[in-house]
Amino acid sequence: MFTYLQGKLRRRTREPNETTDAGFTLIELLVVIVILGILSAIVVFSVRGINDKGQGSACKTDKSTIQTAEEAYFAADSRGKYGTMAELVDGGFLSNASAWYAVDVPAGGATYEITPKDASSPCT
């Protein structure tokens, strides 16, 4: 059925060709390395600001927690005054004192102010 040339062609395609190697060339490997380098640089620069955003969110959450504790202390306290950080912790309104913020309560306790503890605090 097959002619002589068809059989020879079929055998030739089944046998590996000695002139072509089955590996990658140096240029192909270098192109892949360059592409991976570019992609890794893009990832590093895009993830760089995530830590700063997380720190800002932690500061906002800490301040909001202190505000909520102050309002709960004011509502629970029959004298109608706000409490200091120590009073909030001792009363069970906060689990522990904030490392970033301080609560200033003027005499009489009618108001309160939440301020960063120091200038080096991440929450300024």
Phi and psi in radians as a Rosetta constraint file:
Dihedral C 1 N 2 CA 2 C 2 CIRCULARHARMONIC -1.448 0.35
Dihedral N 2 CA 2 C 2 N 3 CIRCULARHARMONIC 2.547 0.35
Dihedral C 2 N 3 CA 3 C 3 CIRCULARHARMONIC -1.422 0.35
Dihedral N 3 CA 3 C 3 N 4 CIRCULARHARMONIC 2.973 0.35
Dihedral C 3 N 4 CA 4 C 4 CIRCULARHARMONIC -1.077 0.35
Dihedral N 4 CA 4 C 4 N 5 CIRCULARHARMONIC -0.725 0.35
Dihedral C 4 N 5 CA 5 C 5 CIRCULARHARMONIC -1.223 0.35
Dihedral N 5 CA 5 C 5 N 6 CIRCULARHARMONIC -0.614 0.35
Dihedral C 5 N 6 CA 6 C 6 CIRCULARHARMONIC -1.149 0.35
Dihedral N 6 CA 6 C 6 N 7 CIRCULARHARMONIC -0.707 0.35
Dihedral C 6 N 7 CA 7 C 7 CIRCULARHARMONIC -1.136 0.35
Dihedral N 7 CA 7 C 7 N 8 CIRCULARHARMONIC -0.717 0.35
Dihedral C 7 N 8 CA 8 C 8 CIRCULARHARMONIC -1.142 0.35
Dihedral N 8 CA 8 C 8 N 9 CIRCULARHARMONIC -0.702 0.35
Dihedral C 8 N 9 CA 9 C 9 CIRCULARHARMONIC -1.132 0.35
Dihedral N 9 CA 9 C 9 N 10 CIRCULARHARMONIC -0.713 0.35
Dihedral C 9 N 10 CA 10 C 10 CIRCULARHARMONIC -1.120 0.35
Dihedral N 10 CA 10 C 10 N 11 CIRCULARHARMONIC -0.760 0.35
Dihedral C 10 N 11 CA 11 C 11 CIRCULARHARMONIC -1.119 0.35
Dihedral N 11 CA 11 C 11 N 12 CIRCULARHARMONIC -0.659 0.35
Dihedral C 11 N 12 CA 12 C 12 CIRCULARHARMONIC -1.174 0.35
Dihedral N 12 CA 12 C 12 N 13 CIRCULARHARMONIC -0.659 0.35
Dihedral C 12 N 13 CA 13 C 13 CIRCULARHARMONIC -1.273 0.35
Dihedral N 13 CA 13 C 13 N 14 CIRCULARHARMONIC -0.474 0.35
Dihedral C 13 N 14 CA 14 C 14 CIRCULARHARMONIC -1.353 0.35
Dihedral N 14 CA 14 C 14 N 15 CIRCULARHARMONIC -0.536 0.35
Dihedral C 14 N 15 CA 15 C 15 CIRCULARHARMONIC -1.470 0.35
Dihedral N 15 CA 15 C 15 N 16 CIRCULARHARMONIC 2.468 0.35
Dihedral C 15 N 16 CA 16 C 16 CIRCULARHARMONIC -1.179 0.35
Dihedral N 16 CA 16 C 16 N 17 CIRCULARHARMONIC 2.455 0.35
Dihedral C 16 N 17 CA 17 C 17 CIRCULARHARMONIC -1.437 0.35
Dihedral N 17 CA 17 C 17 N 18 CIRCULARHARMONIC 2.287 0.35
Dihedral C 17 N 18 CA 18 C 18 CIRCULARHARMONIC -1.323 0.35
Dihedral N 18 CA 18 C 18 N 19 CIRCULARHARMONIC -0.307 0.35
Dihedral C 18 N 19 CA 19 C 19 CIRCULARHARMONIC -1.488 0.35
Dihedral N 19 CA 19 C 19 N 20 CIRCULARHARMONIC -0.351 0.35
Dihedral C 19 N 20 CA 20 C 20 CIRCULARHARMONIC -1.928 0.35
Dihedral N 20 CA 20 C 20 N 21 CIRCULARHARMONIC 2.260 0.35
Dihedral C 20 N 21 CA 21 C 21 CIRCULARHARMONIC -1.585 0.35
Dihedral N 21 CA 21 C 21 N 22 CIRCULARHARMONIC 2.725 0.35
Dihedral C 21 N 22 CA 22 C 22 CIRCULARHARMONIC -1.631 0.35
Dihedral N 22 CA 22 C 22 N 23 CIRCULARHARMONIC 0.344 0.35
Dihedral C 22 N 23 CA 23 C 23 CIRCULARHARMONIC -1.886 0.35
Dihedral N 23 CA 23 C 23 N 24 CIRCULARHARMONIC -3.034 0.35
Dihedral C 23 N 24 CA 24 C 24 CIRCULARHARMONIC -1.643 0.35
Dihedral N 24 CA 24 C 24 N 25 CIRCULARHARMONIC 2.645 0.35
Dihedral C 24 N 25 CA 25 C 25 CIRCULARHARMONIC -1.493 0.35
Dihedral N 25 CA 25 C 25 N 26 CIRCULARHARMONIC 2.884 0.35
Dihedral C 25 N 26 CA 26 C 26 CIRCULARHARMONIC -1.106 0.35
Dihedral N 26 CA 26 C 26 N 27 CIRCULARHARMONIC -0.662 0.35
Dihedral C 26 N 27 CA 27 C 27 CIRCULARHARMONIC -1.107 0.35
Dihedral N 27 CA 27 C 27 N 28 CIRCULARHARMONIC -0.763 0.35
Dihedral C 27 N 28 CA 28 C 28 CIRCULARHARMONIC -1.090 0.35
Dihedral N 28 CA 28 C 28 N 29 CIRCULARHARMONIC -0.738 0.35
Dihedral C 28 N 29 CA 29 C 29 CIRCULARHARMONIC -1.142 0.35
Dihedral N 29 CA 29 C 29 N 30 CIRCULARHARMONIC -0.707 0.35
Dihedral C 29 N 30 CA 30 C 30 CIRCULARHARMONIC -1.141 0.35
Dihedral N 30 CA 30 C 30 N 31 CIRCULARHARMONIC -0.659 0.35
Dihedral C 30 N 31 CA 31 C 31 CIRCULARHARMONIC -1.122 0.35
Dihedral N 31 CA 31 C 31 N 32 CIRCULARHARMONIC -0.719 0.35
Dihedral C 31 N 32 CA 32 C 32 CIRCULARHARMONIC -1.136 0.35
Dihedral N 32 CA 32 C 32 N 33 CIRCULARHARMONIC -0.712 0.35
Dihedral C 32 N 33 CA 33 C 33 CIRCULARHARMONIC -1.136 0.35
Dihedral N 33 CA 33 C 33 N 34 CIRCULARHARMONIC -0.723 0.35
Dihedral C 33 N 34 CA 34 C 34 CIRCULARHARMONIC -1.128 0.35
Dihedral N 34 CA 34 C 34 N 35 CIRCULARHARMONIC -0.748 0.35
Dihedral C 34 N 35 CA 35 C 35 CIRCULARHARMONIC -1.094 0.35
Dihedral N 35 CA 35 C 35 N 36 CIRCULARHARMONIC -0.748 0.35
Dihedral C 35 N 36 CA 36 C 36 CIRCULARHARMONIC -1.131 0.35
Dihedral N 36 CA 36 C 36 N 37 CIRCULARHARMONIC -0.652 0.35
Dihedral C 36 N 37 CA 37 C 37 CIRCULARHARMONIC -1.112 0.35
Dihedral N 37 CA 37 C 37 N 38 CIRCULARHARMONIC -0.740 0.35
Dihedral C 37 N 38 CA 38 C 38 CIRCULARHARMONIC -1.129 0.35
Dihedral N 38 CA 38 C 38 N 39 CIRCULARHARMONIC -0.764 0.35
Dihedral C 38 N 39 CA 39 C 39 CIRCULARHARMONIC -1.123 0.35
Dihedral N 39 CA 39 C 39 N 40 CIRCULARHARMONIC -0.710 0.35
Dihedral C 39 N 40 CA 40 C 40 CIRCULARHARMONIC -1.172 0.35
Dihedral N 40 CA 40 C 40 N 41 CIRCULARHARMONIC -0.629 0.35
Dihedral C 40 N 41 CA 41 C 41 CIRCULARHARMONIC -1.125 0.35
Dihedral N 41 CA 41 C 41 N 42 CIRCULARHARMONIC -0.695 0.35
Dihedral C 41 N 42 CA 42 C 42 CIRCULARHARMONIC -1.093 0.35
Dihedral N 42 CA 42 C 42 N 43 CIRCULARHARMONIC -0.755 0.35
Dihedral C 42 N 43 CA 43 C 43 CIRCULARHARMONIC -1.143 0.35
Dihedral N 43 CA 43 C 43 N 44 CIRCULARHARMONIC -0.748 0.35
Dihedral C 43 N 44 CA 44 C 44 CIRCULARHARMONIC -1.090 0.35
Dihedral N 44 CA 44 C 44 N 45 CIRCULARHARMONIC -0.779 0.35
Dihedral C 44 N 45 CA 45 C 45 CIRCULARHARMONIC -1.257 0.35
Dihedral N 45 CA 45 C 45 N 46 CIRCULARHARMONIC -0.498 0.35
Dihedral C 45 N 46 CA 46 C 46 CIRCULARHARMONIC -1.375 0.35
Dihedral N 46 CA 46 C 46 N 47 CIRCULARHARMONIC -0.437 0.35
Dihedral C 46 N 47 CA 47 C 47 CIRCULARHARMONIC -1.640 0.35
Dihedral N 47 CA 47 C 47 N 48 CIRCULARHARMONIC -0.118 0.35
Dihedral C 47 N 48 CA 48 C 48 CIRCULARHARMONIC -1.062 0.35
Dihedral N 48 CA 48 C 48 N 49 CIRCULARHARMONIC -0.675 0.35
Dihedral C 48 N 49 CA 49 C 49 CIRCULARHARMONIC -1.517 0.35
Dihedral N 49 CA 49 C 49 N 50 CIRCULARHARMONIC -0.026 0.35
Dihedral C 49 N 50 CA 50 C 50 CIRCULARHARMONIC -1.155 0.35
Dihedral N 50 CA 50 C 50 N 51 CIRCULARHARMONIC -0.665 0.35
Dihedral C 50 N 51 CA 51 C 51 CIRCULARHARMONIC -1.118 0.35
Dihedral N 51 CA 51 C 51 N 52 CIRCULARHARMONIC -0.707 0.35
Dihedral C 51 N 52 CA 52 C 52 CIRCULARHARMONIC -1.118 0.35
Dihedral N 52 CA 52 C 52 N 53 CIRCULARHARMONIC -0.718 0.35
Dihedral C 52 N 53 CA 53 C 53 CIRCULARHARMONIC -1.159 0.35
Dihedral N 53 CA 53 C 53 N 54 CIRCULARHARMONIC -0.650 0.35
Dihedral C 53 N 54 CA 54 C 54 CIRCULARHARMONIC -1.148 0.35
Dihedral N 54 CA 54 C 54 N 55 CIRCULARHARMONIC -0.691 0.35
Dihedral C 54 N 55 CA 55 C 55 CIRCULARHARMONIC -1.138 0.35
Dihedral N 55 CA 55 C 55 N 56 CIRCULARHARMONIC -0.697 0.35
Dihedral C 55 N 56 CA 56 C 56 CIRCULARHARMONIC -1.112 0.35
Dihedral N 56 CA 56 C 56 N 57 CIRCULARHARMONIC -0.698 0.35
Dihedral C 56 N 57 CA 57 C 57 CIRCULARHARMONIC -1.158 0.35
Dihedral N 57 CA 57 C 57 N 58 CIRCULARHARMONIC -0.664 0.35
Dihedral C 57 N 58 CA 58 C 58 CIRCULARHARMONIC -1.136 0.35
Dihedral N 58 CA 58 C 58 N 59 CIRCULARHARMONIC -0.666 0.35
Dihedral C 58 N 59 CA 59 C 59 CIRCULARHARMONIC -1.132 0.35
Dihedral N 59 CA 59 C 59 N 60 CIRCULARHARMONIC -0.793 0.35
Dihedral C 59 N 60 CA 60 C 60 CIRCULARHARMONIC -1.075 0.35
Dihedral N 60 CA 60 C 60 N 61 CIRCULARHARMONIC -0.725 0.35
Dihedral C 60 N 61 CA 61 C 61 CIRCULARHARMONIC -1.140 0.35
Dihedral N 61 CA 61 C 61 N 62 CIRCULARHARMONIC -0.727 0.35
Dihedral C 61 N 62 CA 62 C 62 CIRCULARHARMONIC -1.110 0.35
Dihedral N 62 CA 62 C 62 N 63 CIRCULARHARMONIC -0.755 0.35
Dihedral C 62 N 63 CA 63 C 63 CIRCULARHARMONIC -1.152 0.35
Dihedral N 63 CA 63 C 63 N 64 CIRCULARHARMONIC -0.705 0.35
Dihedral C 63 N 64 CA 64 C 64 CIRCULARHARMONIC -1.132 0.35
Dihedral N 64 CA 64 C 64 N 65 CIRCULARHARMONIC -0.657 0.35
Dihedral C 64 N 65 CA 65 C 65 CIRCULARHARMONIC -1.123 0.35
Dihedral N 65 CA 65 C 65 N 66 CIRCULARHARMONIC -0.719 0.35
Dihedral C 65 N 66 CA 66 C 66 CIRCULARHARMONIC -1.139 0.35
Dihedral N 66 CA 66 C 66 N 67 CIRCULARHARMONIC -0.718 0.35
Dihedral C 66 N 67 CA 67 C 67 CIRCULARHARMONIC -1.081 0.35
Dihedral N 67 CA 67 C 67 N 68 CIRCULARHARMONIC -0.748 0.35
Dihedral C 67 N 68 CA 68 C 68 CIRCULARHARMONIC -1.121 0.35
Dihedral N 68 CA 68 C 68 N 69 CIRCULARHARMONIC -0.712 0.35
Dihedral C 68 N 69 CA 69 C 69 CIRCULARHARMONIC -1.128 0.35
Dihedral N 69 CA 69 C 69 N 70 CIRCULARHARMONIC -0.675 0.35
Dihedral C 69 N 70 CA 70 C 70 CIRCULARHARMONIC -1.106 0.35
Dihedral N 70 CA 70 C 70 N 71 CIRCULARHARMONIC -0.771 0.35
Dihedral C 70 N 71 CA 71 C 71 CIRCULARHARMONIC -1.140 0.35
Dihedral N 71 CA 71 C 71 N 72 CIRCULARHARMONIC -0.674 0.35
Dihedral C 71 N 72 CA 72 C 72 CIRCULARHARMONIC -1.183 0.35
Dihedral N 72 CA 72 C 72 N 73 CIRCULARHARMONIC -0.685 0.35
Dihedral C 72 N 73 CA 73 C 73 CIRCULARHARMONIC -1.119 0.35
Dihedral N 73 CA 73 C 73 N 74 CIRCULARHARMONIC -0.726 0.35
Dihedral C 73 N 74 CA 74 C 74 CIRCULARHARMONIC -1.118 0.35
Dihedral N 74 CA 74 C 74 N 75 CIRCULARHARMONIC -0.723 0.35
Dihedral C 74 N 75 CA 75 C 75 CIRCULARHARMONIC -1.243 0.35
Dihedral N 75 CA 75 C 75 N 76 CIRCULARHARMONIC -0.594 0.35
Dihedral C 75 N 76 CA 76 C 76 CIRCULARHARMONIC -1.440 0.35
Dihedral N 76 CA 76 C 76 N 77 CIRCULARHARMONIC -0.429 0.35
Dihedral C 76 N 77 CA 77 C 77 CIRCULARHARMONIC -1.415 0.35
Dihedral N 77 CA 77 C 77 N 78 CIRCULARHARMONIC 2.207 0.35
Dihedral C 77 N 78 CA 78 C 78 CIRCULARHARMONIC -1.312 0.35
Dihedral N 78 CA 78 C 78 N 79 CIRCULARHARMONIC -0.292 0.35
Dihedral C 78 N 79 CA 79 C 79 CIRCULARHARMONIC -1.452 0.35
Dihedral N 79 CA 79 C 79 N 80 CIRCULARHARMONIC -0.160 0.35
Dihedral C 79 N 80 CA 80 C 80 CIRCULARHARMONIC 1.194 0.35
Dihedral N 80 CA 80 C 80 N 81 CIRCULARHARMONIC 0.820 0.35
Dihedral C 80 N 81 CA 81 C 81 CIRCULARHARMONIC -2.372 0.35
Dihedral N 81 CA 81 C 81 N 82 CIRCULARHARMONIC 2.781 0.35
Dihedral C 81 N 82 CA 82 C 82 CIRCULARHARMONIC -1.546 0.35
Dihedral N 82 CA 82 C 82 N 83 CIRCULARHARMONIC 2.766 0.35
Dihedral C 82 N 83 CA 83 C 83 CIRCULARHARMONIC -1.935 0.35
Dihedral N 83 CA 83 C 83 N 84 CIRCULARHARMONIC 2.812 0.35
Dihedral C 83 N 84 CA 84 C 84 CIRCULARHARMONIC -1.369 0.35
Dihedral N 84 CA 84 C 84 N 85 CIRCULARHARMONIC 3.058 0.35
Dihedral C 84 N 85 CA 85 C 85 CIRCULARHARMONIC -1.077 0.35
Dihedral N 85 CA 85 C 85 N 86 CIRCULARHARMONIC -0.711 0.35
Dihedral C 85 N 86 CA 86 C 86 CIRCULARHARMONIC -1.132 0.35
Dihedral N 86 CA 86 C 86 N 87 CIRCULARHARMONIC -0.695 0.35
Dihedral C 86 N 87 CA 87 C 87 CIRCULARHARMONIC -1.170 0.35
Dihedral N 87 CA 87 C 87 N 88 CIRCULARHARMONIC -0.631 0.35
Dihedral C 87 N 88 CA 88 C 88 CIRCULARHARMONIC -1.149 0.35
Dihedral N 88 CA 88 C 88 N 89 CIRCULARHARMONIC -0.704 0.35
Dihedral C 88 N 89 CA 89 C 89 CIRCULARHARMONIC -1.238 0.35
Dihedral N 89 CA 89 C 89 N 90 CIRCULARHARMONIC -0.792 0.35
Dihedral C 89 N 90 CA 90 C 90 CIRCULARHARMONIC -1.132 0.35
Dihedral N 90 CA 90 C 90 N 91 CIRCULARHARMONIC -0.580 0.35
Dihedral C 90 N 91 CA 91 C 91 CIRCULARHARMONIC -1.395 0.35
Dihedral N 91 CA 91 C 91 N 92 CIRCULARHARMONIC -0.127 0.35
Dihedral C 91 N 92 CA 92 C 92 CIRCULARHARMONIC 1.508 0.35
Dihedral N 92 CA 92 C 92 N 93 CIRCULARHARMONIC 0.212 0.35
Dihedral C 92 N 93 CA 93 C 93 CIRCULARHARMONIC -1.452 0.35
Dihedral N 93 CA 93 C 93 N 94 CIRCULARHARMONIC -0.412 0.35
Dihedral C 93 N 94 CA 94 C 94 CIRCULARHARMONIC -2.228 0.35
Dihedral N 94 CA 94 C 94 N 95 CIRCULARHARMONIC 2.519 0.35
Dihedral C 94 N 95 CA 95 C 95 CIRCULARHARMONIC -1.309 0.35
Dihedral N 95 CA 95 C 95 N 96 CIRCULARHARMONIC -0.590 0.35
Dihedral C 95 N 96 CA 96 C 96 CIRCULARHARMONIC -2.704 0.35
Dihedral N 96 CA 96 C 96 N 97 CIRCULARHARMONIC 2.856 0.35
Dihedral C 96 N 97 CA 97 C 97 CIRCULARHARMONIC -1.236 0.35
Dihedral N 97 CA 97 C 97 N 98 CIRCULARHARMONIC 2.562 0.35
Dihedral C 97 N 98 CA 98 C 98 CIRCULARHARMONIC -1.228 0.35
Dihedral N 98 CA 98 C 98 N 99 CIRCULARHARMONIC 2.416 0.35
Dihedral C 98 N 99 CA 99 C 99 CIRCULARHARMONIC -1.466 0.35
Dihedral N 99 CA 99 C 99 N 100 CIRCULARHARMONIC -0.278 0.35
Dihedral C 99 N 100 CA 100 C 100 CIRCULARHARMONIC -1.882 0.35
Dihedral N 100 CA 100 C 100 N 101 CIRCULARHARMONIC -0.521 0.35
Dihedral C 100 N 101 CA 101 C 101 CIRCULARHARMONIC -2.085 0.35
Dihedral N 101 CA 101 C 101 N 102 CIRCULARHARMONIC 2.669 0.35
Dihedral C 101 N 102 CA 102 C 102 CIRCULARHARMONIC -2.106 0.35
Dihedral N 102 CA 102 C 102 N 103 CIRCULARHARMONIC 2.607 0.35
Dihedral C 102 N 103 CA 103 C 103 CIRCULARHARMONIC -1.884 0.35
Dihedral N 103 CA 103 C 103 N 104 CIRCULARHARMONIC 2.125 0.35
Dihedral C 103 N 104 CA 104 C 104 CIRCULARHARMONIC -1.823 0.35
Dihedral N 104 CA 104 C 104 N 105 CIRCULARHARMONIC 2.098 0.35
Dihedral C 104 N 105 CA 105 C 105 CIRCULARHARMONIC -2.050 0.35
Dihedral N 105 CA 105 C 105 N 106 CIRCULARHARMONIC 1.977 0.35
Dihedral C 105 N 106 CA 106 C 106 CIRCULARHARMONIC -1.174 0.35
Dihedral N 106 CA 106 C 106 N 107 CIRCULARHARMONIC 2.954 0.35
Dihedral C 106 N 107 CA 107 C 107 CIRCULARHARMONIC -1.006 0.35
Dihedral N 107 CA 107 C 107 N 108 CIRCULARHARMONIC 2.380 0.35
Dihedral C 107 N 108 CA 108 C 108 CIRCULARHARMONIC 1.711 0.35
Dihedral N 108 CA 108 C 108 N 109 CIRCULARHARMONIC -0.492 0.35
Dihedral C 108 N 109 CA 109 C 109 CIRCULARHARMONIC 1.238 0.35
Dihedral N 109 CA 109 C 109 N 110 CIRCULARHARMONIC 0.374 0.35
Dihedral C 109 N 110 CA 110 C 110 CIRCULARHARMONIC -1.348 0.35
Dihedral N 110 CA 110 C 110 N 111 CIRCULARHARMONIC -0.388 0.35
Dihedral C 110 N 111 CA 111 C 111 CIRCULARHARMONIC -2.397 0.35
Dihedral N 111 CA 111 C 111 N 112 CIRCULARHARMONIC 2.982 0.35
Dihedral C 111 N 112 CA 112 C 112 CIRCULARHARMONIC -2.561 0.35
Dihedral N 112 CA 112 C 112 N 113 CIRCULARHARMONIC 2.782 0.35
Dihedral C 112 N 113 CA 113 C 113 CIRCULARHARMONIC -2.420 0.35
Dihedral N 113 CA 113 C 113 N 114 CIRCULARHARMONIC 2.316 0.35
Dihedral C 113 N 114 CA 114 C 114 CIRCULARHARMONIC -1.796 0.35
Dihedral N 114 CA 114 C 114 N 115 CIRCULARHARMONIC 2.072 0.35
Dihedral C 114 N 115 CA 115 C 115 CIRCULARHARMONIC -2.211 0.35
Dihedral N 115 CA 115 C 115 N 116 CIRCULARHARMONIC 2.673 0.35
Dihedral C 115 N 116 CA 116 C 116 CIRCULARHARMONIC -1.111 0.35
Dihedral N 116 CA 116 C 116 N 117 CIRCULARHARMONIC 2.532 0.35
Dihedral C 116 N 117 CA 117 C 117 CIRCULARHARMONIC -1.143 0.35
Dihedral N 117 CA 117 C 117 N 118 CIRCULARHARMONIC -0.765 0.35
Dihedral C 117 N 118 CA 118 C 118 CIRCULARHARMONIC -2.586 0.35
Dihedral N 118 CA 118 C 118 N 119 CIRCULARHARMONIC 3.030 0.35
Dihedral C 118 N 119 CA 119 C 119 CIRCULARHARMONIC -1.227 0.35
Dihedral N 119 CA 119 C 119 N 120 CIRCULARHARMONIC -0.430 0.35
Dihedral C 119 N 120 CA 120 C 120 CIRCULARHARMONIC -1.469 0.35
Dihedral N 120 CA 120 C 120 N 121 CIRCULARHARMONIC 0.006 0.35
Dihedral C 120 N 121 CA 121 C 121 CIRCULARHARMONIC -1.157 0.35
Dihedral N 121 CA 121 C 121 N 122 CIRCULARHARMONIC 2.484 0.35
Dihedral C 121 N 122 CA 122 C 122 CIRCULARHARMONIC -1.214 0.35
Dihedral N 122 CA 122 C 122 N 123 CIRCULARHARMONIC -0.218 0.35
Dihedral C 122 N 123 CA 123 C 123 CIRCULARHARMONIC -1.818 0.35
Dihedral N 123 CA 123 C 123 N 124 CIRCULARHARMONIC 1.393 0.35
